[in-house]
């Protein structure tokens, strides 16, 4: 494993890495909302189901990242 790869893996398990992942995941929610609106407008059930599944994946991803932050011992006021 190269030093750069090890550094990147370490960043993923850090507080800044977790916050960046949360922001990226939350940003993906904007796309899902747009997809759901378009699907509803066009009465496209399959796209609506896809948006719902994507939203569930986003919620699950955020929950996992939140748990990771708690493990890292983040004393942020927002996380309690």
C-alpha positions, 0 to 999 in steps of 0.5 A: 500500500502506498503512503498516499493510499494509507493517508486517504484511508486515515482521512476517511476515519477522521472527524474531518473525513466524516464531516466531508462524507456527511456533506457529500451525502447530504448534497446527494439528497438534492438530486434525489429530491429533484428526481422524486419531483420529476417522477411525481410530475410525470407519474413515473412510478419506477423513478419514484421508487428509485428516488425512495430507495436512494433516499433510504440509502442516503438516510442510512449513510448519514446514520452510519456516518453519525455513528462513526463520529460518535465513535471518534468521540466528537464533542460537537454541541450539535451531536450531543 
